[in-house]
C-alpha cells in the first residue's frame, strides 16, 4: 500500500497490538511510547498518525497542535486514540485539527475502518520537494517543541502560546535562525534596534533575562558567553 503509519501510545501492549494489526493489513508501521520520542522521528514521512491523548510529558493534544503548526506536517491526518470520551475532550481534539477520535476499548475492525477513511480523505502533502524550500517552511524556526513563526510573529512551546514583546521575539528569532553562532550585544542591537538613536548595551541583557523567564526549560538553550555575547545552543 505504501502507507506509513506512526502509532504513539504509552501502553506498550496496546501500541504493539495496533502495530501488529496494521502491518497485517499491509501498512508500514512505526511506534513510539511518548511524544518526545515521536518528535525525534522524521514525522513528515508518515501518511497517518494514531495518537494517544494522555501521554507522559508532552500530551497528545499538545503534540497535535505542534504538528498542525508546521507546514511539513500539517497535512498528516491524526486520529486520537484515548479512554477520554467526554464531549469536551472530543471537541477539543477535533478543534485542534484531529481527523477522527477513537475511544478505548475499540475493535480491530473499527480501527481499520477509521484508518482507511482517514487515508482516503487525506490531502496530498504540501511539503516542499527535495531541493526546494516552501515559503511557509522558511518562516518556521523549530527546536524540539519550541516553534517560532517569524511570519505570524508567534512562539509556541508544547503547543502552548508564549506571549513575547517585539524585542524579545526578535532576539529569540535572531538566535534561533543561527544556532551555535555567537552574537555580541552590538550585533543584537544592530539587528533588533536598528532605528534607535541611543540604546545602551544593558538593554540587551534585560531583554534576554525577560525572554529566558518565559521559555521554561528552553531558557538554558540561550547561552551566555561572558565577555562575548549570546548564542542559541542545541
Backbone as CSV, one residue per row, in Angstrom:
resi,resn,N_x,N_y,N_z,CA_x,CA_y,CA_z,C_x,C_y,C_z
1,UNK,0.813,-1.216,0.000,0.000,0.000,0.000,0.847,1.267,0.000
2,UNK,2.082,1.142,0.496,2.964,2.278,0.515,2.606,3.338,1.528
3,UNK,1.751,3.017,2.488,1.350,3.986,3.508,2.089,3.710,4.809
4,UNK,2.671,4.758,5.366,3.393,4.630,6.639,2.558,5.231,7.755
5,UNK,2.399,4.471,8.821,1.584,4.906,9.954,2.450,4.940,11.213
6,UNK,2.304,6.000,11.987,3.010,6.137,13.254,2.009,5.969,14.389
7,UNK,2.259,5.000,15.272,1.402,4.742,16.426,2.109,5.246,17.676
8,UNK,1.448,6.147,18.416,2.046,6.729,19.626,1.130,6.448,20.802
9,UNK,1.585,5.605,21.730,0.790,5.260,22.910,1.737,4.777,23.991
10,UNK,1.544,5.260,25.235,2.437,4.846,26.314,2.112,3.455,26.854
11,UNK,0.965,2.878,26.451,0.655,1.489,26.785,1.299,0.613,25.716
12,UNK,2.467,0.053,26.031,3.234,-0.651,25.009,2.479,-1.848,24.437
13,UNK,1.711,-2.547,25.278,0.965,-3.704,24.783,-0.041,-3.299,23.724
14,UNK,-0.793,-2.216,23.992,-1.763,-1.718,23.018,-1.062,-1.196,21.777
15,UNK,0.054,-0.516,21.983,0.829,0.038,20.874,1.254,-1.074,19.914
16,UNK,1.779,-2.150,20.475,2.242,-3.264,19.651,1.078,-4.001,19.004
17,UNK,-0.058,-4.097,19.707,-1.236,-4.766,19.146,-1.752,-3.997,17.925
18,UNK,-1.820,-2.669,18.041,-2.250,-1.868,16.891,-1.268,-2.016,15.739
19,UNK,0.030,-2.003,16.050,1.039,-2.145,15.007,0.915,-3.495,14.307
20,UNK,0.681,-4.557,15.080,0.550,-5.904,14.509,-0.600,-5.965,13.502
21,UNK,-1.744,-5.432,13.904,-2.918,-5.497,13.034,-2.771,-4.597,11.802
22,UNK,-2.153,-3.462,11.969,-1.936,-2.570,10.837,-0.942,-3.177,9.846
23,UNK,0.111,-3.794,10.361,1.084,-4.436,9.478,0.450,-5.616,8.743
24,UNK,-0.445,-6.356,9.437,-1.143,-7.472,8.797,-2.017,-7.003,7.649
25,UNK,-2.468,-5.730,7.748,-3.298,-5.154,6.684,-2.457,-4.553,5.558
26,UNK,-1.132,-4.608,5.705,-0.263,-4.156,4.630,0.384,-2.803,4.824
27,UNK,0.158,-2.186,5.974,0.760,-0.878,6.229,2.165,-1.035,6.816
28,UNK,2.995,-0.042,6.587,4.309,0.028,7.234,4.137,0.844,8.510
29,UNK,4.524,0.288,9.649,4.189,0.894,10.939,5.442,1.132,11.783
30,UNK,5.499,2.297,12.414,6.499,2.616,13.428,5.759,2.962,14.709
31,UNK,6.399,2.760,15.858,5.755,3.026,17.140,6.629,3.919,18.018
32,UNK,5.967,4.602,18.927,6.644,5.422,19.935,5.794,5.411,21.190
33,UNK,6.434,5.487,22.350,5.718,5.460,23.620,5.600,6.830,24.270
34,UNK,6.059,7.866,23.584,5.928,9.233,24.101,5.984,10.206,22.936
35,UNK,5.466,11.396,23.156,5.529,12.435,22.132,6.972,12.845,21.875
36,UNK,7.766,12.896,22.948,9.165,13.277,22.795,9.896,12.313,21.864
37,UNK,9.634,11.018,22.039,10.254,10.014,21.175,9.786,10.177,19.734
38,UNK,8.506,10.439,19.559,7.949,10.594,18.212,8.493,11.836,17.518
39,UNK,8.639,12.934,18.254,9.097,14.185,17.654,10.537,14.100,17.170
40,UNK,11.277,13.099,17.659,12.656,12.899,17.203,12.704,12.132,15.882
41,UNK,11.552,11.629,15.423,11.488,10.881,14.165,11.247,11.837,12.992
42,UNK,11.358,11.307,11.788,11.049,12.082,10.578,9.545,12.006,10.329
43,UNK,8.786,12.749,11.116,7.325,12.620,11.093,6.735,12.996,9.742
44,UNK,7.391,13.903,9.027,6.821,14.348,7.750,6.719,13.220,6.722
45,UNK,7.374,12.099,6.979,7.341,10.975,6.040,6.199,9.993,6.311
46,UNK,5.380,10.248,7.341,4.272,9.353,7.659,2.989,9.802,6.958
47,UNK,2.127,8.830,6.666,0.854,9.100,5.994,-0.278,9.323,6.984
48,UNK,-0.110,8.827,8.224,-1.171,8.902,9.230,-0.547,8.714,10.607
49,UNK,-1.134,9.387,11.613,-0.661,9.237,12.992,-1.824,8.817,13.878
50,UNK,-1.624,7.738,14.625,-2.565,7.313,15.662,-1.968,7.771,16.982
51,UNK,-2.667,8.651,17.689,-2.065,9.382,18.797,-2.893,9.287,20.075
52,UNK,-2.294,8.747,21.124,-2.941,8.712,22.431,-2.980,10.132,22.999
53,UNK,-4.038,10.456,23.723,-4.166,11.802,24.298,-3.367,11.934,25.589
54,UNK,-3.515,10.936,26.469,-2.901,11.029,27.802,-1.521,10.395,27.803
55,UNK,-0.556,11.155,27.275,0.833,10.710,27.244,1.609,11.373,28.372
56,UNK,2.656,10.722,28.876,3.508,11.378,29.866,4.300,12.501,29.207
57,UNK,4.596,13.555,29.948,5.329,14.677,29.355,4.432,15.469,28.425
58,UNK,4.840,15.631,27.176,4.031,16.334,26.194,2.789,15.500,25.907
59,UNK,1.606,16.081,26.088,0.365,15.334,25.869,0.091,15.164,24.377
60,UNK,-0.867,14.293,24.078,-1.240,14.096,22.693,-1.814,15.347,22.055
61,UNK,-2.638,16.083,22.800,-3.211,17.308,22.246,-2.132,18.361,21.993
62,UNK,-1.145,18.440,22.885,-0.050,19.383,22.672,0.766,19.002,21.449
63,UNK,1.017,17.705,21.288,1.784,17.258,20.125,1.020,17.533,18.832
64,UNK,-0.286,17.275,18.842,-1.099,17.538,17.652,-1.026,19.010,17.267
65,UNK,-1.093,19.881,18.260,-1.018,21.322,17.983,0.332,21.684,17.362
66,UNK,1.395,21.074,17.851,2.738,21.327,17.300,2.788,20.915,15.831
67,UNK,2.271,19.728,15.525,2.323,19.213,14.155,1.475,20.045,13.206
68,UNK,0.331,20.530,13.669,-0.554,21.305,12.813,-0.020,22.710,12.544
69,UNK,0.954,23.154,13.344,1.544,24.476,13.135,2.646,24.456,12.084
70,UNK,3.183,23.259,11.788,4.304,23.155,10.865,3.818,22.774,9.468
71,UNK,4.281,23.489,8.469,3.836,23.226,7.100,4.170,21.811,6.660
72,UNK,5.311,21.277,7.097,5.745,19.962,6.641,4.954,18.820,7.263
73,UNK,4.183,19.092,8.327,3.418,18.026,8.979,1.932,18.333,9.111
74,UNK,1.524,19.556,8.756,0.131,19.959,8.962,-0.845,19.119,8.149
75,UNK,-0.388,18.564,7.036,-1.274,17.799,6.157,-1.514,16.374,6.641
76,UNK,-0.728,15.892,7.592,-0.810,14.487,8.012,-2.053,14.288,8.880
77,UNK,-2.953,13.383,8.502,-4.139,13.140,9.331,-3.770,12.531,10.675
78,UNK,-4.481,12.945,11.718,-4.256,12.451,13.076,-5.560,11.851,13.594
79,UNK,-5.465,10.635,14.112,-6.594,10.011,14.794,-6.235,9.885,16.264
80,UNK,-6.984,10.564,17.127,-6.766,10.417,18.562,-7.319,9.065,19.026
81,UNK,-6.534,8.357,19.829,-6.952,7.083,20.414,-6.857,7.251,21.928
82,UNK,-7.996,7.230,22.627,-7.969,7.604,24.030,-9.126,7.005,24.816
83,UNK,-8.938,6.932,26.126,-10.009,6.473,27.009,-10.928,7.627,27.405
84,UNK,-10.544,8.850,27.062,-11.351,10.020,27.429,-12.422,10.224,26.368
85,UNK,-13.689,10.102,26.785,-14.780,10.165,25.815,-15.806,11.254,26.113
86,UNK,-15.480,12.184,27.019,-16.396,13.289,27.293,-16.496,14.186,26.055
87,UNK,-17.661,14.812,25.881,-17.874,15.654,24.709,-16.805,16.731,24.572
88,UNK,-16.437,17.352,25.720,-15.456,18.435,25.637,-14.095,17.932,25.185
89,UNK,-13.757,16.673,25.532,-12.483,16.114,25.093,-12.490,15.882,23.587
90,UNK,-13.601,15.338,23.088,-13.722,15.088,21.651,-13.686,16.403,20.885
91,UNK,-14.420,17.398,21.366,-14.473,18.705,20.700,-13.095,19.351,20.673
92,UNK,-12.380,19.286,21.807,-11.044,19.877,21.866,-10.121,19.210,20.846
93,UNK,-10.181,17.878,20.777,-9.327,17.160,19.838,-9.610,17.535,18.394
94,UNK,-10.879,17.613,18.043,-11.248,17.957,16.673,-10.929,19.411,16.351
95,UNK,-11.088,20.298,17.342,-10.775,21.710,17.120,-9.288,21.915,16.856
96,UNK,-8.444,21.111,17.485,-7.002,21.219,17.274,-6.639,20.862,15.839
97,UNK,-7.458,19.995,15.241,-7.187,19.605,13.866,-7.154,18.113,13.636
98,UNK,-7.482,17.329,14.681,-7.516,15.879,14.503,-8.603,15.500,13.504
99,UNK,-8.370,14.416,12.768,-9.323,13.993,11.747,-10.370,13.031,12.296
100,UNK,-10.064,12.373,13.400,-11.004,11.417,13.977,-10.628,11.180,15.434
101,UNK,-11.527,10.487,16.142,-11.375,10.314,17.584,-11.931,8.936,17.948
102,UNK,-11.070,8.015,18.347,-11.490,6.666,18.716,-11.332,6.496,20.220
103,UNK,-12.388,6.042,20.885,-12.306,5.835,22.331,-12.040,4.371,22.646
104,UNK,-11.218,4.161,23.670,-10.894,2.805,24.126,-12.018,2.298,25.037
105,UNK,-12.321,1.000,25.007,-11.759,-0.015,24.103,-12.427,0.051,22.741
106,UNK,-11.748,-0.461,21.729,-12.293,-0.449,20.383,-11.938,-1.772,19.710
107,UNK,-12.672,-2.100,18.665,-12.420,-3.342,17.944,-11.401,-3.114,16.837
108,UNK,-10.757,-4.189,16.419,-9.802,-4.108,15.315,-10.512,-3.628,14.051
109,UNK,-11.723,-4.127,13.830,-12.479,-3.723,12.648,-12.752,-2.232,12.630
110,UNK,-13.120,-1.674,13.799,-13.373,-0.239,13.880,-12.107,0.548,13.597
111,UNK,-10.989,0.115,14.179,-9.713,0.799,13.961,-9.359,0.825,12.483
112,UNK,-9.475,-0.319,11.821,-9.111,-0.400,10.404,-10.010,0.475,9.529
113,UNK,-11.295,0.486,9.846,-12.221,1.312,9.070,-11.880,2.785,9.220
114,UNK,-11.572,3.219,10.438,-11.225,4.623,10.672,-9.923,4.987,9.939
115,UNK,-8.962,4.072,9.967,-7.686,4.311,9.287,-7.906,4.455,7.783
116,UNK,-8.675,3.541,7.190,-8.933,3.616,5.747,-9.632,4.917,5.379
117,UNK,-10.605,5.311,6.191,-11.341,6.549,5.911,-10.433,7.765,5.992
118,UNK,-9.598,7.830,7.021,-8.694,8.974,7.196,-7.707,9.063,6.041
119,UNK,-7.206,7.927,5.591,-6.245,7.930,4.486,-6.906,8.333,3.170
120,UNK,-8.163,7.944,2.973,-8.866,8.346,1.752,-9.085,9.856,1.707
121,UNK,-9.364,10.430,2.875,-9.659,11.870,2.935,-8.405,12.725,2.962
122,UNK,-7.251,12.111,3.227,-6.024,12.882,3.451,-5.636,13.654,2.201
123,UNK,-5.290,14.952,2.345,-4.808,15.728,1.193,-3.410,15.300,0.824
124,UNK,-3.011,15.624,-0.397,-1.639,15.372,-0.774,-0.721,16.253,0.036
125,UNK,0.480,15.772,0.297,1.443,16.541,1.077,1.737,17.862,0.404
126,UNK,1.801,18.919,1.228,2.191,20.228,0.702,3.602,20.572,1.123
127,UNK,4.350,19.563,1.578,5.739,19.790,1.984,6.577,20.135,0.763
128,UNK,7.644,20.936,0.914,8.481,21.302,-0.218,9.152,20.075,-0.810
129,UNK,9.342,20.071,-2.118,10.057,18.985,-2.755,11.531,19.068,-2.406
130,UNK,12.274,17.971,-2.655,13.704,17.959,-2.370,14.383,19.092,-3.115
131,UNK,15.233,19.801,-2.392,15.959,20.900,-3.011,15.202,22.190,-3.037
132,UNK,13.934,22.180,-2.567,13.133,23.394,-2.547,12.795,23.767,-1.123
133,UNK,12.459,25.020,-0.930,12.036,25.476,0.388,10.738,26.222,0.243
134,UNK,9.674,25.728,0.870,8.387,26.401,0.802,8.443,27.704,1.561
135,UNK,7.675,28.675,1.108,7.716,29.980,1.751,7.267,29.885,3.198
136,UNK,6.244,29.041,3.486,5.797,28.904,4.854,6.845,28.228,5.702
137,UNK,7.508,27.196,5.139,8.516,26.466,5.889,9.660,27.379,6.296
138,UNK,9.994,28.335,5.434,11.089,29.247,5.766,10.763,30.099,6.981
139,UNK,9.490,30.266,7.276,9.097,31.123,8.381,9.161,30.412,9.727
140,UNK,9.312,29.093,9.725,9.267,28.339,10.973,10.668,28.018,11.482
141,UNK,10.907,28.375,12.734,12.145,28.020,13.426,11.759,27.048,14.538
142,UNK,12.304,25.870,14.526,11.882,24.867,15.499,13.074,24.229,16.189
143,UNK,12.896,23.936,17.448,13.848,23.126,18.204,13.024,22.303,19.184
144,UNK,12.958,20.993,18.928,12.101,20.104,19.711,10.668,20.647,19.699
145,UNK,10.133,21.043,20.862,8.740,21.525,20.889,8.644,23.044,20.948
146,UNK,9.764,23.717,20.739,9.779,25.183,20.648,9.619,25.568,19.183
147,UNK,8.534,26.283,18.871,8.225,26.648,17.483,8.050,28.160,17.391
148,UNK,8.866,28.795,16.566,8.784,30.233,16.347,8.413,30.477,14.885
149,UNK,7.336,31.212,14.660,6.884,31.564,13.317,7.226,33.019,13.069
150,UNK,8.221,33.256,12.226,8.682,34.628,12.016,7.734,35.435,11.130
151,UNK,6.811,34.760,10.437,5.817,35.480,9.635,4.643,35.919,10.498
152,UNK,4.124,34.972,11.291,2.978,35.273,12.157,3.406,35.956,13.454
153,UNK,4.724,35.983,13.719,5.266,36.584,14.947,4.704,35.873,16.185
154,UNK,4.729,34.552,16.155,4.225,33.772,17.280,5.293,32.816,17.786
155,UNK,5.140,32.456,19.047,6.031,31.499,19.682,5.174,30.490,20.443
156,UNK,5.454,29.198,20.267,4.729,28.149,20.977,5.713,27.163,21.604
157,UNK,5.369,26.696,22.784,6.120,25.636,23.449,5.125,24.555,23.837
158,UNK,5.401,23.326,23.406,4.486,22.204,23.672,3.076,22.512,23.173
159,UNK,2.975,23.311,22.118,1.672,23.663,21.574,0.990,24.818,22.259
160,UNK,1.604,25.355,23.311,1.019,26.468,24.061,1.670,27.784,23.642
161,UNK,0.842,28.810,23.428,1.353,30.107,23.006,2.158,30.771,24.116
162,UNK,3.290,31.363,23.731,4.126,32.137,24.649,4.110,33.577,24.158
163,UNK,3.580,34.482,24.944,3.477,35.877,24.533,4.806,36.592,24.751
164,UNK,5.363,37.102,23.663,6.645,37.801,23.732,6.511,39.199,23.144
165,UNK,6.980,40.220,23.856,7.044,41.558,23.264,7.965,41.536,22.046
166,UNK,7.863,42.551,21.234,8.558,42.568,19.945,10.057,42.331,20.072
167,UNK,10.724,43.035,20.964,12.178,42.924,21.049,12.612,41.541,21.533
168,UNK,11.883,40.974,22.494,12.217,39.629,22.970,12.020,38.617,21.846
169,UNK,10.931,38.787,21.074,10.683,37.884,19.957,11.807,37.997,18.925
170,UNK,12.225,39.213,18.609,13.257,39.406,17.598,14.601,38.836,18.051
171,UNK,14.894,38.960,19.332,16.133,38.368,19.844,16.085,36.850,19.701
172,UNK,14.968,36.242,20.115,14.836,34.787,20.024,14.926,34.319,18.576
173,UNK,14.228,35.001,17.675,14.254,34.625,16.262,15.656,34.758,15.683
174,UNK,16.361,35.807,16.055,17.730,36.001,15.569,18.639,34.872,16.021
175,UNK,18.572,34.530,17.296,19.439,33.482,17.835,19.088,32.117,17.245
176,UNK,17.772,31.813,17.141,17.369,30.511,16.618,17.649,30.370,15.125
177,UNK,17.706,31.491,14.413,17.987,31.445,12.977,19.422,31.005,12.700
178,UNK,20.284,31.157,13.690,21.697,30.810,13.518,22.190,30.043,14.755
179,UNK,21.694,28.817,14.961,22.100,28.059,16.146,23.617,27.855,16.187
180,UNK,24.178,28.100,17.357,25.615,27.931,17.533,26.435,29.150,17.170
181,UNK,25.788,30.163,16.563,26.509,31.379,16.205,26.486,32.355,17.365
182,UNK,27.622,32.922,17.667,27.738,33.873,18.770,27.397,35.280,18.296
183,UNK,26.458,35.923,19.012,26.078,37.303,18.724,26.520,38.193,19.884
184,UNK,27.285,39.211,19.565,27.658,40.179,20.594,26.457,41.064,20.897
185,UNK,26.528,41.820,21.989,25.459,42.770,22.292,25.298,43.776,21.151
186,UNK,26.430,44.188,20.583,26.377,45.150,19.476,25.660,44.547,18.271
187,UNK,25.902,43.242,18.001,25.214,42.570,16.886,23.701,42.599,17.093
188,UNK,23.274,42.272,18.313,21.841,42.220,18.600,21.219,43.607,18.576
189,UNK,21.965,44.605,19.017,21.461,45.978,18.960,21.235,46.403,17.508
190,UNK,22.178,46.078,16.627,22.038,46.464,15.219,20.854,45.747,14.556
191,UNK,20.617,44.492,14.941,19.553,43.717,14.316,18.170,44.034,14.889
192,UNK,18.098,44.195,16.208,16.794,44.322,16.877,16.414,45.753,17.232
193,UNK,17.391,46.652,17.223,17.110,48.070,17.483,17.733,48.924,16.373
194,UNK,17.461,48.632,15.115,18.157,49.341,14.023,17.817,50.818,13.914
195,UNK,16.637,51.203,14.378,16.196,52.589,14.199,16.350,53.444,15.456
196,UNK,16.865,52.827,16.511,17.005,53.575,17.760,18.273,54.429,17.707
197,UNK,18.166,55.656,18.171,19.322,56.561,18.148,20.318,56.188,19.234
198,UNK,19.841,56.014,20.458,20.737,55.678,21.570,20.125,54.529,22.363
199,UNK,20.797,53.396,22.346,20.379,52.253,23.146,21.622,51.681,23.810
200,UNK,21.620,51.555,25.111,22.790,51.045,25.814,22.805,49.531,25.756
201,UNK,24.029,48.970,25.878,24.188,47.522,25.796,23.334,46.796,26.830
202,UNK,23.130,47.415,27.971,22.419,46.772,29.080,21.002,46.366,28.694
203,UNK,20.384,47.070,27.739,19.019,46.760,27.351,18.941,45.352,26.750
204,UNK,20.009,44.885,26.104,20.043,43.523,25.569,19.991,42.520,26.713
205,UNK,20.801,42.735,27.747,20.823,41.822,28.892,19.459,41.747,29.571
206,UNK,18.807,42.890,29.712,17.495,42.932,30.356,16.479,42.120,29.555
207,UNK,16.480,42.296,28.245,15.540,41.564,27.402,15.843,40.069,27.363
208,UNK,17.101,39.709,27.393,17.472,38.289,27.448,16.954,37.663,28.738
209,UNK,17.110,38.371,29.853,16.627,37.865,31.140,15.115,37.665,31.115
210,UNK,14.387,38.631,30.589,12.930,38.522,30.494,12.531,37.374,29.570
211,UNK,13.236,37.236,28.450,12.952,36.166,27.498,13.144,34.802,28.143
212,UNK,14.251,34.620,28.821,14.518,33.337,29.477,13.433,32.972,30.479
213,UNK,12.905,33.958,31.170,11.890,33.703,32.196,10.609,33.131,31.607
214,UNK,10.435,33.268,30.290,9.204,32.811,29.637,9.386,31.514,28.851
215,UNK,10.625,31.040,28.750,10.901,29.887,27.896,10.979,28.565,28.645
216,UNK,10.769,28.583,29.952,10.803,27.332,30.707,12.137,26.631,30.561
217,UNK,12.099,25.328,30.243,13.328,24.545,30.111,14.203,24.999,28.948
218,UNK,13.608,25.704,27.989,14.384,26.160,26.839,15.234,27.395,27.159
219,UNK,15.061,27.951,28.352,15.890,29.098,28.750,17.372,28.730,28.708
220,UNK,17.661,27.469,29.034,19.065,27.041,29.070,19.703,26.990,27.684
221,UNK,18.876,27.003,26.637,19.426,26.964,25.282,19.951,28.317,24.822
222,UNK,19.553,29.382,25.533,20.145,30.696,25.269,21.344,30.821,26.186
223,UNK,22.503,30.621,25.611,23.739,30.508,26.383,24.511,31.823,26.381
224,UNK,24.999,32.193,27.550,25.816,33.401,27.682,27.288,33.054,27.580
225,UNK,27.998,33.716,26.680,29.461,33.616,26.632,29.998,34.909,27.222
226,UNK,30.373,34.851,28.492,30.766,36.062,29.220,31.902,36.804,28.505
227,UNK,31.641,38.078,28.295,32.619,38.918,27.611,32.471,38.900,26.101
228,UNK,31.593,38.019,25.589,31.435,37.898,24.142,29.998,38.154,23.671
229,UNK,29.019,37.495,24.326,27.637,37.692,23.889,26.778,36.474,24.139
230,UNK,25.852,36.213,23.203,24.857,35.159,23.397,24.786,34.261,22.157
231,UNK,24.354,33.003,22.403,24.144,32.064,21.304,23.023,31.102,21.675
232,UNK,22.378,30.534,20.660,21.368,29.506,20.875,22.034,28.152,20.643
233,UNK,22.099,27.341,21.697,22.758,26.045,21.610,21.714,24.946,21.560
234,UNK,21.989,23.903,20.800,21.066,22.775,20.657,21.621,21.529,21.330
